[in-house]
Amino acid sequence: MPRVKKGALDIELRELAYVKASQLNHCVYCEAHNSALGQKVGVPREQFQAQAEYETSPLFTDLERLVIRYADEMTTKV
């Protein structure tokens, strides 16, 4: 498993948030890097591919939807 800093938010949830912010900021490098790291820590590739439909996709739990929505709001409105 890659070395990552511990934080209040689970690493899988953090990677979902990082990828969402990377997509919104059109940072291809960031999206690729965080998607790869996310997959190494257990986030399925399909979740990264389905982030555009996170609100309705059955691939996400309610908590994952909240985290992605928070990343979206903080990236686009703050």
VOROMI-81358 format. One record per residue (C-alpha): residue number from 0; x, y, z. Coordinates in steps of 0.02 Angstrom, whole numbers, plus 50000, padded with zeros to 5 digits. Layout:
<rs>
+------+-------+-------+-------+
| resi |     u |     v |     w |
+------+-------+-------+-------+
|  NUM |     X |     Y |     Z |
...
+------+-------+-------+-------+
</rs>
This chain:
<rs>
+------+-------+-------+-------+
| resi |     u |     v |     w |
+------+-------+-------+-------+
|    0 | 50000 | 50000 | 50000 |
|    1 | 50067 | 50174 | 49959 |
|    2 | 50121 | 50286 | 50100 |
|    3 | 49991 | 50419 | 50132 |
|    4 | 49965 | 50546 | 50268 |
|    5 | 49834 | 50504 | 50395 |
|    6 | 49688 | 50622 | 50405 |
|    7 | 49513 | 50639 | 50474 |
|    8 | 49440 | 50575 | 50310 |
|    9 | 49468 | 50397 | 50253 |
|   10 | 49596 | 50386 | 50111 |
|   11 | 49471 | 50308 | 49990 |
|   12 | 49350 | 50452 | 50019 |
|   13 | 49491 | 50579 | 50002 |
|   14 | 49540 | 50507 | 49834 |
|   15 | 49361 | 50519 | 49771 |
|   16 | 49361 | 50702 | 49823 |
|   17 | 49532 | 50737 | 49748 |
|   18 | 49482 | 50662 | 49581 |
|   19 | 49320 | 50762 | 49577 |
|   20 | 49414 | 50923 | 49611 |
|   21 | 49544 | 50876 | 49480 |
|   22 | 49408 | 50846 | 49351 |
|   23 | 49325 | 51012 | 49390 |
|   24 | 49492 | 51103 | 49378 |
|   25 | 49532 | 51015 | 49213 |
|   26 | 49697 | 50950 | 49284 |
|   27 | 49729 | 50793 | 49184 |
|   28 | 49890 | 50754 | 49278 |
|   29 | 49805 | 50772 | 49448 |
|   30 | 49659 | 50664 | 49394 |
|   31 | 49774 | 50527 | 49328 |
|   32 | 49886 | 50532 | 49483 |
|   33 | 49744 | 50528 | 49608 |
|   34 | 49646 | 50396 | 49512 |
|   35 | 49799 | 50283 | 49512 |
|   36 | 49828 | 50311 | 49698 |
|   37 | 49643 | 50285 | 49734 |
|   38 | 49645 | 50119 | 49642 |
|   39 | 49798 | 50065 | 49742 |
|   40 | 49705 | 50097 | 49905 |
|   41 | 49548 | 50006 | 49847 |
|   42 | 49435 | 50127 | 49753 |
|   43 | 49366 | 50039 | 49598 |
|   44 | 49410 | 50120 | 49432 |
|   45 | 49224 | 50119 | 49389 |
|   46 | 49191 | 50244 | 49528 |
|   47 | 49313 | 50369 | 49453 |
|   48 | 49238 | 50342 | 49281 |
|   49 | 49061 | 50369 | 49348 |
|   50 | 49093 | 50528 | 49446 |
|   51 | 48994 | 50633 | 49323 |
|   52 | 48840 | 50532 | 49376 |
|   53 | 48884 | 50514 | 49559 |
|   54 | 48715 | 50579 | 49618 |
|   55 | 48619 | 50437 | 49536 |
|   56 | 48747 | 50300 | 49508 |
|   57 | 48724 | 50142 | 49613 |
|   58 | 48914 | 50130 | 49624 |
|   59 | 48919 | 50258 | 49765 |
|   60 | 48862 | 50250 | 49945 |
|   61 | 48771 | 50395 | 50025 |
|   62 | 48931 | 50445 | 50115 |
|   63 | 49032 | 50442 | 49954 |
|   64 | 48900 | 50551 | 49870 |
|   65 | 48912 | 50677 | 50012 |
|   66 | 49102 | 50683 | 50000 |
|   67 | 49099 | 50706 | 49811 |
|   68 | 48964 | 50839 | 49825 |
|   69 | 49067 | 50930 | 49957 |
|   70 | 49220 | 50926 | 49843 |
|   71 | 49114 | 50991 | 49700 |
|   72 | 49043 | 51134 | 49803 |
|   73 | 49211 | 51182 | 49879 |
|   74 | 49294 | 51180 | 49707 |
|   75 | 49161 | 51277 | 49612 |
|   76 | 49086 | 51395 | 49741 |
|   77 | 49223 | 51444 | 49862 |
+------+-------+-------+-------+
</rs>
